[in-house]
Amino acid sequence: MPEITLTTLQGLKQKGEKIVMLTCYDATFAKVSSEAGVEILLVGDSLGMVLQGHDSTLPVSLEEMAYHTASVKRGNRGAFILTDMPFMANPSNEQTLINAAKLMQAGAHMVKLEGAGWLAESVRLLAERGVPVCAHLGLIPQSVNLLGGYKVQGRQEAQARKMLEDARILEEAGAAMLLLECVPSVLAEQVSKAVRIPVIGIGAGAATDGQVLVLHDILGLSLSGRAPKFVKDFMQGQTDIRSAIAAYASAVKAVTFPAAEHGFNA
């Protein structure tokens, strides 16, 4: 696969071609996933749950995120690497810059921040210094205790308006990508059309510019034994992991995944 850059991803949005993102935490899966057609490898703090066995992403440290980013970089074959800034990694301007630099030096091409419009200052700070930022809106797992659980966000009219406004604010601040998690499909489509930057969805319907899922979920692996509504097991009908990842990538490109059953209504 040719090397994927931010310019590549912006071009895919402009052409209307879907973007394929998948979580990745090590060199072997980085190689397999990038060779199977995954364009963005997300080194997610979801590793705290799927690799470490925690009940949330909160215990994951910056050092652990840098370690896994470096591992992914060594196995990557041309995909774009996006790394999560873990819980409380941006408490001040100075610490935001220091922590983002560590992740970029480990091999990330972009960092992801969870929050809302209040992230604008951090986004601007990083973008002005050459660090591309993806802003994560909707269900933000690092705020699970504040949200009262893993719930769909943006169903109320006021929430939907604010999310749309936040998306515009963050784009204006310099965000180069948005990720929408667990929001009504109609709202996700409105956000995707309202901004010029790529919008990736998870549990956000098929109208976003791309899709992301957790690697373990598409392989039918779950510690809890219960897959979220927006997940599809791509191991079904496949004989090996490489084929399952390729099937996921093909389904996203062909817009056969996600189907209506994987989305949420307002």
C-alpha positions, -999 to +999 in steps of 0.1 A: +000+000+000+013+035-008+022+056+022-009+072+036-006+108+047-030+135+059-032+148+024-042+113+012-070+112+038-083+147+029-083+136-007-104+105+001-130+127+018-131+150-012-136+121-036-162+105-014-142+073-008-145+058+026-115+057+050-107+025+068-094+028+104-088+000+129-072-002+163-037-017+166-013-022+194+017-042+182+041-047+153+026-080+140-010-067+137+004-034+123+020-053+094-010-075+088-036-047+090-017-022+069-011-049+042-048-058+044-060-023+034-064-005+067-054+031+061-053+044+096-039+024+126-054+037+158-032+031+188-061+035+211-062+037+249-087+009+244-057-013+250-064-007+287-095-029+283-087-054+256-050-060+264-047-051+301-081-062+313-092-030+330-128-020+331-121+014+315-094+033+296-085+055+326-055+035+340-035+037+307-004+058+310+014+080+285+044+057+287+023+027+277+008+046+248+043+056+236+055+020+239+026+006+218+030+034+193+066+025+188+057-012+184+031-003+158+055+019+139+080-009+136+055-033+119+036-007+099+036-009+061+025+025+050-006+032+071-012+065+089-007+061+127-031+079+151-024+077+188-047+085+217-036+110+243-045+091+275-066+103+304-054+136+318-024+138+294-033+175+285-039+192+319-019+223+309-005+238+278+031+229+287+022+193+296+000+189+264+030+199+243+054+176+262+031+146+261+021+150+224+058+153+215+066+120+232+039+102+212+050+118+179+086+109+186+074+073+193+060+072+157+025+087+157+015+109+127-014+124+147-027+125+182-063+122+193-079+142+221-112+134+238-135+162+247-156+190+231-153+226+221-132+234+252-104+215+235-099+243+210-070+259+228-051+226+230-059+218+194-046+253+183-015+250+204-006+216+189-015+224+153+006+256+153+036+235+163+031+209+136+012+182+155-019+171+136-049+166+159-080+144+158-108+155+181-130+128+196-166+138+202-198+120+213-192+091+237-158+099+251-147+068+272-123+088+293-153+107+307-173+075+314-177+084+351-191+118+342-214+105+315-228+077+338-218+049+316-213+041+279-244+058+265-253+073+231-247+110+230-265+137+210-300+124+210-314+155+227-318+185+204-296+208+225-269+181+227-270+177+189-267+214+183-238+217+207-219+188+191-224+204+156-211+237+170-182+219+187-172+202+155-170+236+137-151+252+166-125+224+166-121+225+128-115+263+131-090+257+158-070+235+135-082+199+141-074+179+110-098+150+117-129+143+139-140+110+154-176+106+164-185+077+188-220+065+195-240+093+181-273+092+161-266+084+124-285+116+113-264+138+135-232+121+123-242+128+087-248+165+095-214+169+112-197+152+083-212+176+058-206+206+080-168+203+082-142+200+055-120+176+075-124+138+075-150+125+100-145+089+112-174+071+129-179+043+154-215+036+161-223+067+141-239+053+109-226+049+074-226+086+063-193+095+080-162+097+059-148+066+074-152+039+100-132+026+129-136-005+151-116-022+178-094-050+163-105-076+189-142-068+182-140-075+145-122-108+153-151-119+176-130-115+208-145-099+239-137-102+275-173-094+285-188-118+259-211-090+247-204-071+216-217-035+213-245-029+188-222-012+163-198-041+161-197-068+134-177-101+137-157-103+105-142-136+114-174-153+104-170-169+070-132-163+070-104-189+075-078-166+090-073-132+107-057-116+077-088-124+056-111-110+083-093-077+085-093-075+047-131-082+047-136-054+072-116-030+050-135-041+019-169-037+036-161-001+047-149+008+012-180-007-004-203+009+022-218-024+032-207-018+067-220-003+089-256-014+080-286+004+095-287-022+123-253-010+136-264+026+140-285+046+165-316+067+160-321+102+174 
